[in-house]
């Protein structure tokens, strides 16, 4: 999808989703040069975000409690292994492997999250431990991974304005929209 179509969609819906934001960033990062139309669309998006005509949807309005439970287990087990060996484990890879084999436990409120935590500790703790152990075993079996690989970055809805502003500054330092 083009920048212009993404901006059009955001203006139509009144929302800029994380997927739309990521696509704009990808286009800007891979393009050798943006067109005047693309600059104008980005400028229009920036103005709409500033006025509130378009709202950036936060990345998360809910949590997967299973993520925190698996991460806690993975960190605990990795620390034990790293303390007694010369191996360094990738906790992110371990957690991702285990999470792909466990049921999600989403919550939108603190009460819901507490309920999911309690439920998981009672019914799923053995399964969580089993999956983390399996993930660690697989991680220990893997050869060294490419050191130039890039981990996923973190970005929040609050970063959208900064990102769009930075993109405009980087790709259009002297561009100003002429009055009609």
N, C-alpha and C positions, 0 to 999 in steps of 0.2 A: 504494500500500500504506500502511496506517496505522502509526503509531508502535507501537501495541500488537502488531500482526502482525509487524512487523520485530523487536521485542524477543522475541516468542514464537519466531520462527524462529532468532534468535541463541542463545537459551537451548536450543532443541532441538538445533541443530547444534554449539553450543559455540564458534562463530566469529561475529565481526562483520566483514563484508566491507566494502571501501571503498565499494561501491555502496549497501549498507545504511546506512553512516555518512552518505553524501551525501544519501540520501533523508530520513533523520531531520533533518538540518540544513535541507534544503529545506522540509520541513513546518513546522519551528519558525520559519524565517525568514518564511514566507508566512502563517502563521496569525495572526489578530488576537489570539487568546487560546487557550491550550491547555486541554483539559478535565482534571479531576482524574484520570481514568483515564490520560490521556497523561502527566501528571506522575508518576503512580505507576509507569508503565511505564519512563519515563526513570530514575527512582530505582532501580528493579529492575535496569535495564541497568547503571547506574553501579556498583551493589553487585556485580553479577556480574563486571564488568570488574576491579574492585578485588580480588576474591577469586580471580580466575583461572578461574572457572566458564565465562566467555566470554573468548575471546582475540581481540584486534583483529588482523586479518590485515594485515600491512604492505602498502603500496601496491605495492611492487616487490620481488620475490624473484628478479628476472632483469633483464637489461638488453637493450636493442636497440642493438647496436654501431653500426648505421647512423645512429642519432640523433646520436651524438657525431661521427661522420665528416662528416655533413651539416652539423651545427652549426659545426664547425671551418671547413669550406669556406665556409659562408655568412658567418661572421664575417670571415674573411680577405677575401673578395670585397667585402663591404659596407664594410669599412674602406678598401679601395682606392678605391671609388667615392665615399665620403663625404669622403675627403681631397682629391679633385680636383673636387668639385662642392658645391653648397649643399643637396643632397638628403640627407635622413635616411631610412634604410631600416629597415623592421621585420624584424629578423632572425628573430623567431618566425614571422611569416607566410611568410617565404622558406623557412625550414626545413620548416614544415608542408607547403607546396606541394610541395617536392622529395621529402619523405618519402612523400607519398601516391603518388608515381610510382616509387618504388624498392622493392626487396625488403627485407623485414625480416631482420635478422641477430641473432637472440636468443642469449643465453648465460646460464648460471646459475653459472658458475665463472670465475675469472680466466683459467685456461688456455683455456677455451672462448672467452672474449672476445678473448684474444690471437690465437687461431686465426681467429676471424671478422674481426678487424682486418686480419690478413695476407692472408686470402682476398679481402677487399674491396679492399685496395690493389692486389693483383695483377690481379683480374678486373673490378672495378667502378669504379675511380677515374675513368675517362673518363665513364662514365654518371652518376656523382655530380656531377662538374663540369658536365656538360651540363644536368642537372636543376636545379642551383643557378643556373646562368646563365639558364635559362628562367624560373625563379621570380623572379629579380631583374628581368628584363625586364618581367614582368607587374606586379611591385611598382612599378616606375618608371612604368608606364602608368596605374596606378590614381589616381583623384582622391583628395584628402584624405579620410581616413576619419573617422567621427564620433569626436570627442575624448572623449566620455563612455562609449565602449564599455569593457567591463571584461575584462581579461585573465584567463585561468584562474588560480585560486589554487593554491598548493601546500600540501599537507597530508600528514602521514605518520601511520602507525598510532599513533605515540607521542602524537599530538595528540588522539586520541579522548577520553581521560579529561578533558583540559582543555576540549575542546569540549562534551562532555556536561555537565561541571560548570558551565561558563559558561552553557549553555542553561538548566540548572536554576536557577542564580542569577538570570538575567535574567527568566525566565518564571514562577518560583515562589519569590520571595525569602522568603516567610514560610510556605511549605508544608512541613509535616512529617508524615510518615506516622504515624497514630495506632496504638498497639499494639492488637492484636486481642484 
